[in-house]
Amino acid sequence: MIKKILGHHSCNDSGSFRQNLLCRIHSLWLIKALGVMGGIALFFVGYFHFQAHQYFTITPLHFSNIDMLIPFHISFLYIYLSLWIYIGLTPNLMKNFRELLFYGFYALLLGVIGMLFYAFFPTIIVQDIESWRGIPQMMELKKSDTGGNAFPSLHVAFALFGFIWLREQLMQMKSPLIFYIISGLWATGIIYSTLAIKQHLILDAVGGIVLGSIVGWISIVHYKNRIRVLRS
């Protein structure tokens, strides 16, 4: 009974999209919830450590002409913050413990690679203060996130990494097209929001796109190959 309540079961995606979705949400829900909270907490410990402690010379990054063409919009702050909801979707939709471990390992790897950049090649954005001076929401954000740890943007990397895994999950669950579109627009909005609130530069975003794409693609290929071996 306890195991049933805690969702200690796997899903095989043999039903309708709704049935597959509900099965995945219930499967291992407590482990997933604790894992997501623990993973995000671990990320912030590393992120703020390297923002407060630099062991090598910091490289300042300046706004390029392209960056200056992107207008500042405070409304994108909420899309920026929605990353923490978006990246929680993928682990909470894992259908079994093996899949959850694969995702967790590569999410950790993605974070570690980003932290290595922050540790050995620290960067900071030369702030365009006039863009957000006097805006309370941005003032609060800048109190904790000062513009360091700029390259690569892990905000962008994790958004893309989550999108790649969520796309795979939607295919397995036989999802309607609308959910692919929502996921794609959400991830795109998060990536653009890093530029629209001047939290990152084009260079940072490109670095995040490259990092998130590579780790995401490798993780999916590795997972599929592993499943193929187990089934043979």
N, C-alpha and C positions, 0 to 999 in steps of 0.2 A: 504493500500500500504506500509506504514512504517513498520507495523508488519511483512509483507511478506519479506521485505528487511532485517529486523533484525532477521528473522528466528524464529518468535514467533509461533512455531508449534511443534507438537510431531510426532515421527515416529513409525510406527507399524511393520516394518521389513517384510512387505508382498510381497515385490518385489524381484528382483535379488540382488546379493551381491553388485553390482555396484550401483544400485538404493538405496539400504539401506544405503550404505556408504555415498553417496552424501547427502541424506536426513539428516543423523546424523551430518555431517560436517556443514551443513547450519543451523540446528536447534539451536536456542539460541546462535549463534556464538559470539555475542558481550558480552553477560553475561559470557560465557565460557572464552573468552579471558581475560576479566577483572578479573574474578575469579582466573584463573591460575596465572596471574601476581601478584595479591594481595596475593594469598596463598604462592607463592615462596618468595615474599618480607617479609611476616610475619614470614616465617620459618627462613630466614637469620637474622632477627632482634633478634629472640630468640637464634639462634645458636651462633652468634657472642657475644651476651651479656654474655652467660654462658662460652664462651671461654675466655672472658676478665675478668669476675668476678666469683671467686670461693668462696663459702660460707662454704665448708667443705674441709677436707684434701684430696689432690689429690693423687690418687693411680697411680704410674708409671707402665706401661705395657711394658714388654721386649719381644723382638723377640724370639720365640721358635725355636727349631731345625727344625720344619716343615716350619715355616715362612722363615727361612734362605734357605730352599731348593727351594723356589719360586724365580726365577730370576727377576731382575729389568728390565722393558722394558718401555722406555719413550713413545713408540707408544701407549701404553694403556692409556695414559693420555687423549687422545681424546675420547676414549670409556668411560672413567670415566666421562668426562664432558658432554657426550651425554645423561646422566641421565635426564638433564633438558629438553631435547627434548622428551625422552621416556615417562616421567611421564606426559607430556602435551598431549599425544595421548589419554589417557583414558578419561579425562574430556571433551575433544573436540569431543569425539565420543558418548557422552551420548545422548540418544534419546528423553528425556523429562526432565522437571525441577525436578520432583520427584526423578528420578534416579541420577540427578546431586547433589541434596541435600544429598542423602544417601552417595554418594562417598565423597562429601566434608566433611560431618560430620566425617566419619571414617578416612579420610586423616588427618583431624585436630586431631583426637584422637591419631593416630599413632605418629604425631609430638609431642603432649603434653606428651605422655608416654616417648618418647625419651628425651625430655627436662627435665623431672623429674629425669631421670637417671643422666643427666649432672649436674643438680642442687644439688642432694643429694648424688650421688656417682660419683664425677668427676674423670675422668681418663685422662692420657696423655701417648702417645707412646714415649718411649726413642728412639729418632731418629737414624736411620742408615744413618748418613749424607754422608758417603763415597759413598753410592749408587747413590746419585743424585747431589753431589757437582759439581758445574760448569755447570750444565744443566740449561739454562735460563728459560725454561718453568716451571721446578720444583721450581726454586728459586722464581719465581713470585707466584706460588701456595702457597708456604710456608710462604710468607709474610702475607697472609690473613688467611690461614688455617694451624695453627702451629702444629697440631697433638693432640690437646686437643679434648674433646668431642669424645673420641675414642669408648667407649662401651656404648650401642650397636651401630653398624654402621647404621645410618639412610640412608646413601647412599644405602646400601644393602637392608634395610627394605623397602624403597620406591620403589626400583626396583622390588622387589618381589611382593609387594602390587599392583603395576601397572600391573605386568604380570598377576596376578590372575584376576583382573578386565578386562583386555584386552582380556584374554581368554574367559571370559563369553560374552563379547561383540561380539567377532568373531563368537561364536556359534550362537548367536541371529541373526547376519547378514548373516548367511549361508556362511561363508568365505571359500575360498579354503585352502587346507592344507598348502600351501607355506607361508601364513601369520602367521599361528601358529608357523611354524619353525623359521621364521624371528624374531618374538617376543621372542620366547624362547632363541634363540641364542643371541639376543641383551641383554636381561636381564642377561643371564649367563655371557656375556662379561663384563657387568657393574660390576657385583659382583666380578668377577675375577680381574678386573682392580684395585679395591681397594687394592688388595694384590700385584699386579704386579708393582704398582708405590710406594709401601710401605707406603701408606696412612693409611692403617688399618692392623691389625693382624688377624690371623685365628679366634681368640677368638671374636673379634669385629664382624667379618663376620657371625659367628655362631649365635651370639646374634641378629644381624640384620635379619638373616633368620628366627629365631624363632619368633621374634616380627612381622615381615612382614607377615609371614604365618598365625599366629594366628589372627591378626587384619583383614587380607584379607579374611580368611575363614569365620570368624564371620560376617563380613560385607555382604558377598555374601549370606550367609544363612539367615541373617536378611532381606535382600532385597527380596529374593525369597519368604520367608514366608509372608512378607507384601503384595506382589503382589498377592499371593494365597488367602489371606484374602479379599482383595479388589475385586477379581474376583468371590468369592463365594457368 
